[in-house]
Amino acid sequence: MKKGLFIISILALALLAGATAWSDEYSLQNAKELNEEVMRLYQQGRYAEAIPYAEKVLTIYEKALGSEHPGTAASLNNLALLYVNMGAYDKAEPLHRRSLAIKEKVLGPGHPDTAASLNNLAELYRTMGAYDKAEPLYRRALSIHEKTLGSEHPNAAQSLNNLALLYYTMGAYDKAEPLYRRSLAIKGKAPGPEHPDTAMTLNNLAELYRTMGAYDKAEPLYQRSLAIKEKALGPEHPDTALALNNLAFLYYTMGAYDKAEPLFIRSLAIKEKALGPEHPDTALALNNLTLLFYTMGAYDKAEPLFRRSLAIREKALGPEHPDTATSLNNLASLYDNMGAYDKAEPLYRRSMAITEKVLGPEHPDTATSLNNLASLYDNIGAYDKAEPLYRRSLAIREKALGLEHPLTALSLNNLALLYHKMGAYEKAEPLYRRSLAISEKSLGPEHSDSTLALNNLAFLYAVQGKNNEALILVERALGIDKKQIDQILGFAAEAQQTQFLATRENNFFAYLSLIRQRFPDNPKAIRNALDAWLARKGILLEAQKRIQDVLAAGENPQAQEIFAKLIGIRQELARLVLGAPGKEGPEAYQKRINDLTSQKETLEGQLSRLSQAFAQQRKTRIATTSAVASALPKGAILIEMARIRDFDFKTGKWGASRYLAFVLSSGKGSNVSLIDLGDADSLDQKAAAFKKSLGSSKTSPDVLAKQSNDLYRLIFAPLTSALGKSRQIFLSPDGSLNLIPYEVLRDDKGHYLIESHTFHYVSAGRDIAGYGMIKEKGQKALLLGDPDFDLAARTMTEEGERPLTRSRQMQGLSFSRLPGTKEEVEAIAGILGRSASDTYTGETARESVLMQSKSPRILHLATHGFFLSDQDWSSPMDEKSRGITITAREAPAGKKPVRIENPFLRAGLALAGANRSLAQEGVTEGILTAEKILGLNLRGTDLVVLSACETGVGDIKNGEGVYGLRRAFTQAGAKSLVMSLWEVPDRETKELMVSFYKNLQSGKMHRAEALRDAALKQRQTVESRYGNDNPYYWGAFVFLGEAE
């Protein structure tokens, strides 16, 4: 339902008229040599270095030739051009004016050199936004060149280009195009088709076409301009950076973000190096890269960058420059999208005042300011204020840009949406239709703006009860969204991928709301909805697995090198997070973490690009409903859950979140049901209360029985009709329902579901279609247990003992030995066979053993596990469990607590030396975080068993599952995982694990059945031992992944 506010970025196109040559008659050798150095530095973009030389040249000529000599005028002109390129316009203007005055007096008002000075002063005024001063100067320069040099001379061509650029800036596109074309035709002859001046006009004509929405005409011109500049000026020149920026901005406008990002980044790097961080051109590059972050939903990255760009422009260009207005507008749009309307409105108003004053009330930029301020009023319900602004913006765009321009389409959409909200459906529909037609024609049927128009028209149809028409449009929009998501997954880091998915979430939830409300019994609609959910759910994990495919293939040394760097960054991050801030303080400590995180995201983005190229080379199986149904074992059922926000089409507002469950039978995929499980918040609360009760051995049996049956009635009983007689269930929960074991739910007769059903948990139903596709075979089983958490002094590193300082994030943690884990791994080694497994206990159960291993067939880790919240809190655990003890603590007075948002840095396992690591700053050996686990290669690993506490918990992300140890091991390539959902007792866990491996080794059961049978046996043991069958002792472990 977002309007997709257009944020215009005015591209300051660099322009240079050649400096007047020195007259041989008056040249002085020293000045000539200095001037040659000035020109050399200028052409390399090293303007700051050139200025002292130019000043010396000016001094020499003023002294030797006099203050009114043409040579002095040329020196003034050259120095002024350097200041212009440095953004020091206040210094440049008097120099240009003085140079012009000398030439007019000495050479005459009609001399070509006088025209050059007129042109340069006009360009300065254009850059400063003083268009009324610039136009007559440009016209006069053109007239002189045509009269004295001829209409086909390169200087006449440059004058045509410059006048066209002014008209472009003023929004007079009909005047600009013929001038650009005439200029380009002349330059193609002289100075030639490969000259930088020709590249400049190519660039400017391309920019005109981009602004007019003629992208097919713009792209080849931009590409040709860039190629010329790279060849003629070099890859590090500011003009090359500008060409990169402009091509990137075209791709951004077209929605090709994967093409835009590397060009924006390269352009910014060149400008920061060549021009400095405070230059207006640097602000431009910064602004445009930030627009990309904004569009991808990375608001946390966008805000400080928008602010920096605004500060540079206010300082360098002044508070009333059009570029300053653009920065104000962009920052306001960010706040508007974030719902910070009180921050957005004054910025919008200030931006609009500048554009109206400097550019005029009929300029396209003024239309953008009007549109965006109207949108703010629309968002806060002030429709009476919004309507006249929307209408005025539309009128300006229709007049200035044309009836079929993308921005005209956006104005039509926004006005239609306003009428939609006001209930004036008869006014809204034709505007939506016209907006959609323009978007599809000018941008193509797969552009994000087309998605906007499709969704909005669909929602209008839904309000009117035209359900079939609405569904057709929404499904079309989803198809476009899917392609854009695939594109983002192909180049962005996971954090950026997550943020972009969040920007597409509302449209998807509205689609599922439409299915739930209007098509609850329509098999085709439900099957299509499941197709869409299978494609969307867990898509980030799928993208990360694709990276593992690249690494496993071993065909790309570049990927291996990047991954090695990434492992190093992850280990350093873990060291920092587990260490204390020290003398540097929390702020500097947090900055170091943020810097490393940024480096990590850059490397992840590079791997994403390589994995996309890899995927394009190989055919990948599309996980449709039919493909998943065919992959299900005969008689099995998939329950695919979705936690969605529900959209009310009549009011246009979001309602309470709900859980939906798709039930898919094995076969051809035709048997699909959709069940509405009801209010999500209520279910989440009941699930959390039940899990809390399960995590204590002291919970009353009656309380457990009631909570268990209550949840059964809410989340399982509604499914029984669709499940039929199936006893083998593949379950893909969503939201907080990921954190409860369905096996311990009790039906109305008091029976646990484990007694009648075998559960296979899957991250996403799509995974089932990929079972059996990984053919790599693992090596010997690797078993680690009973680590020596303290490690004797003799085993310490050669660096010596470090100062005993408690880690801020892990302060209060201590790990006690678990004798049951030694017995456990030794018993398992006996079951598997000593020759088929490597066992490490005590001092040898080290992190390095695991990190150096490669795809053990079975990986069994019996130790303490932990998951910390991002706060500095937790609560004590049972001393006999395989959990940890965490003492509550407060931040030192006057200091902010350090928050670690990355759940992979807060989840982990304790191995040998863990207590020493917690006591010694900078030592992390023994604390195996999930972030470190991401560096493992487990592609040939059939089974990972995490025989520790809460190894299945973590941060919940709807549609993506649980972020913690379970995701880390899955992402590293493990085919299946046995994990716990609460703190587990040492004795009973050992017994259950031994039973599980005996079942596996018998060859009569697959992995899920082996765990189920072991749990049932352990239940009997517990009942005999304690007099009740409390699931705390036997029900914590669940099976995730591929069972066979």
DRENMIDO-591382 format. One record per residue (C-alpha): residue in one letter; x, y, z. Coordinates in steps of 0.5 Angstrom, whole numbers, plus 500, padded with zeros to 3 digits. Last residue first. Layout:
<rs>
AXYZ ...
</rs>
This chain:
<rs>
E534418511 A531424516 E533430512 G532436517 L530438524 F529433529 V527435536 F529434543 A526437549 G521431551 W525427555 Y526430562 Y522436562 P516432559 N514430566 D512422566 N510421573 G513417579 Y520419578 R524413576 S518409573 E515415570 V522417567 T524411564 Q517410561 R519417558 Q526415556 K523409552 L518414548 A524419547 A528414544 D523411539 R522418537 L529420536 A530413532 E524415528 A526422526 R533419524 H531413520 M529406523 K531399522 G538400521 S540398528 Q545403528 L540409529 N536405534 K542404538 Y544412537 F538414540 S538410546 V545412548 M542419546 L536418551 E540416557 K545421556 T540426556 E536423562 R543424566 D545431564 P538434565 V536439559 E535446559 W530448554 L528447546 S533442545 M537440538 V537434533 L540436526 S539434519 K543435513 A548440516 G551445511 A554451514 Q547454514 T544448518 F549449523 A548456524 R540456523 R540451529 L545455533 G541461533 Y536465529 V530461529 G525461523 E525465517 G518467515 N517471522 K524472525 I525469532 D531470536 G534464538 V532457541 G534450538 T540449542 E537450549 C541446553 A546441550 S546435546 L547438540 V547432535 V549434528 L547429522 D548427515 T555431515 G557432507 R556439507 L558441514 N564446512 L565450518 G565458518 L558459520 I560455526 K564461528 E558466528 A554461532 T559462538 L564456540 I567459547 G573455548 E578459545 T576466545 V582469549 G582477548 E581478556 Q582473560 A576470565 L571468560 S576465556 R579461562 N572459563 A571456556 G578452556 A575446553 L568447550 A562451551 L557452546 G554458542 A548463541 R550471543 L554472537 F549469532 P544473535 N547479532 E544485536 I549486541 R548491545 V553495549 P550498556 K550505556 K555508561 G553513567 A554508572 P556502570 A551497566 E547493571 R548485572 A544479573 T548473574 I548468568 T549460570 I550456564 G545450561 R547442561 S543442567 K544439574 E545447577 D538448574 M539455571 P540462573 S537468570 S539472564 W540480563 D545484559 Q540485554 D541482547 S539476550 L544470551 F543463548 F547458551 G549451551 H553446555 T556440553 A555434549 L557435541 H556430536 L558431529 I556425525 R559424517 P564429519 S564434514 K571437515 S575438521 Q579444523 M574448526 L572442531 V578440533 S580448534 E574448539 R577443544 A575437547 T582435548 E583437555 G577433557 T574429552 Y575428544 T572422540 D574420533 S569415530 A568409525 S574406528 R571406535 G565403533 L558407532 I555404539 G562404542 A563411540 I556413543 A558410550 E564414550 V560420548 E555419553 E560417559 K563423558 T557427557 G555425564 P561427567 L558435566 R564439568 S561446571 F561452566 S561459569 L558466566 G558472571 Q560477566 M559474559 Q557481555 R562485559 S567480560 R571479566 T578482567 L583477569 P590480566 R592475561 E596469562 G602468557 E602469549 E604462549 T597459550 M595456556 T595448556 R600448562 A595453566 A590447567 L584448562 D578451566 F572448561 D575441561 P570439556 D566433558 G564431550 L566431543 L564426538 L566426531 A564421526 K569419521 Q568423514 G562425510 K559423503 E557429498 K551427494 I547433496 M540432492 G537427497 Y532432500 G531438496 A524438495 I523437502 D527444503 R521448500 G517446506 A521451510 S526450516 V523443517 Y521439523 H520432522 F514429527 T512422528 H505421530 S501417535 E505416541 I509423540 L502426540 Y501425547 H495422550 G490425555 K484423551 D483430549 D490430546 R496432549 L502436546 V508433548 E510431541 Y509438538 P515441541 I515448542 L520454540 N518454533 L511456535 S514463536 G514465529 D513460524 P512452524 S514448518 L512441520 F513434516 I508429519 Q508422519 R502419522 S497420516 K490418518 G486424516 L491430516 A486435514 S480433519 T486433524 L488441523 P483444527 A486440533 F493442532 I494449534 L488451538 R486445541 Y493442542 L495449546 D489448551 N491440552 S498442553 Q497448558 K492443562 A497437562 L502442564 V498445570 D496438572 P503435572 S505441577 T512444574 K518442578 S522439573 S522446569 G523448562 L516445560 S513450564 K516456561 K515452554 F507452556 A507460558 A511462551 A506457547 K500461551 Q503468549 D504466542 L497463541 S494470544 D499474539 A497470533 D490470533 G486465529 L488458527 D486459520 I486453516 L488452509 S488446505 V492443499 N490436496 S492437488 G500437490 K501431486 G502426491 S503427499 S498431502 L499439504 V496442510 F497450509 A496453516 L495460518 Y497464524 R494471525 S496478526 A491483529 G488488524 W492493519 K488498516 G485500509 T478500512 K474495507 F481491505 D482489513 F489487512 D491481517 R499481519 I501474518 R504468522 A505462516 M505455518 E506449513 I504443515 L506437510 I503430510 A506423509 G502418506 K507416501 P514420503 L514427501 A518429495 S512429490 A508434495 V514438495 A515439487 S507440486 T507445491 T513449488 A520448490 I523450483 R529445482 T536449480 K539449473 R546450474 Q550456471 Q545461474 A546458481 F554460480 A553467478 Q548468484 S553465489 L559469486 R554475487 S552473494 L559472496 Q561479495 G555481499 E558477505 L564480504 T561487504 E557485510 K563482514 Q567489513 S561493516 T560488522 L568489523 D566497523 N560496528 I564492533 R570497533 K565502534 Q561499539 Y568498543 A569506542 E563507545 P563502551 G570505553 E577505550 K580502557 G577495556 P571494552 A571487555 G571481551 L566476548 V564481543 L571483541 R573475540 A567473537 L568479532 E575477531 Q573470529 R567472524 I572477521 G577471520 I572467517 L570472512 K577473510 A577465508 F570466505 I573471500 E579467498 Q575461497 A570465493 Q576467489 P578460488 N572459484 E571451482 G571448489 A564446488 A563446496 L564453496 V559455491 D554450494 Q556453501 I554460498 R547457495 K546455503 Q546463504 A541464499 E536458502 L537461509 L534468506 I529465503 G526461509 K519462507 R518466500 A518461495 L514456499 W509462501 A508463493 D507456492 L502456498 A498461495 N498458488 R495452492 I490456496 A487460490 K487453486 P483450491 N478455493 D475454500 P478460504 F478464498 R475471500 Q478472507 R484467508 I486469500 L485476501 S489476507 L495472504 Y495477499 A495483504 F501479508 F505479501 N504486500 N506488507 E512484507 R516487501 T519493505 A521487510 L524483505 F529489503 Q531489510 T533482511 Q537482504 Q541488507 A543484513 E544478509 A549482505 A547484498 F548481491 G544476488 L539476494 I537483491 Q536480484 D532474487 I527479491 Q526483485 K524477481 K519475487 D516482487 I514482480 G511475481 L507478487 A505484483 R502479478 E498475484 V496481486 L492483480 I489477478 L487476486 A483483485 E480481479 N477475482 N475479488 K471484485 G468486492 Q468493491 V473493497 A477488494 Y477492487 L480497491 F486493493 A487490487 L488497484 N493499489 N497492488 L497493481 A499500481 L505499486 T507493483 S508497476 D512502480 S517496482 H518495475 E516488472 P511491466 G516496463 L518502466 S515507460 K509502458 E508499464 S508505469 I503509464 A498503464 L498502471 S497510472 R492510468 R488504471 Y489507478 L487514476 P480511473 E479507479 A480513484 K474517482 E469512482 Y472509489 A471516493 G471512499 M476517502 K482512502 H481511495 Y481518493 L488519497 L490512493 A488515486 L492522488 N498518489 N497513483 L496519479 S502522481 L506516480 A504515473 T506523472 L513521475 P513515470 H512520464 E506518460 L502525460 G509529459 L514532463 A513539464 K506539463 E503533466 R508534472 I506540473 A499538473 L500532478 S504536483 R498541483 R493535484 Y497532489 L498539493 P490540493 E489533495 A493533501 K491539506 D484536505 Y486529506 A489530513 G489523515 I497523518 N499519512 D495523507 Y499529510 L505526509 S504524502 A502531500 L509534503 N512529498 N508531492 L509538493 S516537493 T516533487 A512538483 T517543485 D523538483 P519538476 H519546475 E512550475 P513554481 G520556480 L527553480 V530558486 K524560490 E519554488 T525549490 I527553496 A520553499 M519546497 S525544501 R524548507 R517545507 Y519538506 L524539512 P519542517 E514536515 A519530516 K521531523 D514531526 Y512525521 A517520524 G513515521 M519511518 N517513511 D516520513 Y523520516 L526517510 S522522506 A524528510 L532526509 N531526501 N527532501 L532536505 S538533501 T534535494 A533542497 T541542498 D541541491 P537546489 H541551493 E538555499 P542553505 G549554501 L553550496 A559548500 K556548507 E549547506 R551541501 I556538506 A551538511 L546535507 S550529505 R552528512 R545528514 F543523508 L549518510 P546518518 E539517516 A541511510 K544506514 D539505519 Y534506514 A536500510 G529498507 M532497500 T530503497 Y533507503 F540503502 L539505494 L538512496 T544512500 L548511494 N545517491 N546522497 L554519498 A555520490 L552527490 A555529497 T562527494 D560532488 P559537493 H566536496 E567535504 P570528503 G575530499 L576531491 A580525489 K579520494 E572522496 K570522489 I574516487 A570512493 L564515491 S564513484 R566506486 I560505491 F555507486 L558503481 P558497485 E550498487 A547500481 K547493477 D544489483 Y539495484 A536494477 G530498479 M530502473 T531508477 Y537505480 Y540503474 L540510471 F543512478 A548507477 L550510470 N550517472 N555515478 L559511474 A560517469 L561522475 A566517477 T570518470 D569525471 P573525478 H579521475 E580514478 P579510472 G583514467 L582520463 A582518456 K580510456 E575511463 K572517460 I571514453 A568507456 L563512461 S560516455 R559509451 Q555506457 Y551513459 L549513451 P547506451 E543506457 A539513456 K535511449 D532505453 Y531509459 A527514456 G523516462 M524524461 T529524466 R533518463 Y533521457 L536528459 E541524463 A543520456 L544527453 N548530458 N553523458 L553523451 T555531451 M561529456 A563523452 T564528446 D568533451 P572527453 H574525446 E573518443 P568520437 G572526435 P574533437 A571535432 K567530427 G563527433 K563534437 I559537431 A553531432 L554531439 S552539440 R546539435 R543533439 Y544537445 L541543443 P535539440 E534536447 A535542451 K529546449 D524541450 Y527539456 A525545459 G526543467 M531548469 T537544470 Y535541463 Y535548460 L542550463 L545543460 A542545453 L546552454 N552548456 N552543450 L550549445 S556552448 Q561546447 A558545440 A560552438 N567551441 P568545437 H567549431 E561547426 S557554427 G563558425 L569560429 T567568429 K560568429 E558561432 H563562437 I560569439 S553567439 L554561443 A558566448 R552571448 R547565449 Y551562455 L551569459 P544571458 E542564461 A547564467 K544570471 D537568471 Y539561472 A542563479 G542555482 M550556484 T552551479 R548555473 Y552561476 L558558475 E557555468 A555562466 L562565469 N565559465 N561561458 L562568459 S570567460 A570562454 A566567450 T571573451 D576568449 P572567442 H572575441 G566579441 P566583447 G573586445 L580583446 V583588451 K576591455 E572585454 K578580456 I580584462 A572584464 L571577463 S578575468 R575580473 R568576473 H571569473 L576571479 P570574483 E566568482 A571563484 K572564491 D565564493 Y564558489 A569554493 G566547490 M573544489 N571544482 V569551482 Y576553485 L580550480 L576553475 A577560478 L585559478 N584557470 N580564469 L585568473 S591565469 A587567463 A586574465 T593575467 G595572460 P590577457 H593583460 E589587465 S593587471 G600587468 L605583464 A611581469 K607583476 E600580474 Y603575470 I608572476 T602573481 L597569477 V602563475 K604563483 E596562484 A596557479 Y601553482 P598553489 I591551486 A594545483 E595540489 A587542491 Y585540484 R588533483 G583531478 Q588528474 Q586533468 Y587539473 L594536476 R597536468 M594543467 V597546473 E603543472 E603546465 N602552468 L608552472 E612550466 K609556462 A610561468 N617559469 Q619560461 L615567461 S610567456 Y608574453 E609573445 D607566446 S600568448 W598563453 A592558452 T585560454 A583554458 G578549455 A571549457 L569544463 L563541465 A561536470 L554534471 A551535477 L546530478 I539532481 S537527485 I529526485 I526522491 F520519488 L515516494 G513509493 K506510495 K506505500 M500500500 
</rs>
